[in-house]
């Protein structure tokens, strides 16, 4: 027997155009919330979200220092990322209207 693995790849001109394509495909209802960390987003990404009538919910990154304790509240392996994420802060922002986290 032969096992075939299929991978779908979408090629785009920019992160913004791919985000736009993704949001067109998902068709989230107007007013849906997307949690974003502004410090790691590409310029213009917020405008794409606004175009789709989505609500941006910001979560700041923890201070950049050598103290890893601010990221240790992640129980999902995120504390080892080069860009630290405050998982507790992200979890606090999740509501029934949250449809994605960037």
C-alpha angles and dihedrals in degrees: 000000000000124000115212122197118197121200121189115213127184117200119203141174095242144352088259094055091047091049089050091050091048092051091047089053095046095045095200112195116260110270094032113142127241116190110220136182101215095201094066101040127104116248109267096028091109091055090055090053091048090050088058090049093244124150115238116218111193127215118186123224116246116258114285107247138115093268106109093184092093090063098040092089087079112101094181103071096266094120090077094058118112088235107054119225125204097223093185090056091049092048091051090056096052113108134166087269093057111113102166146006121219 
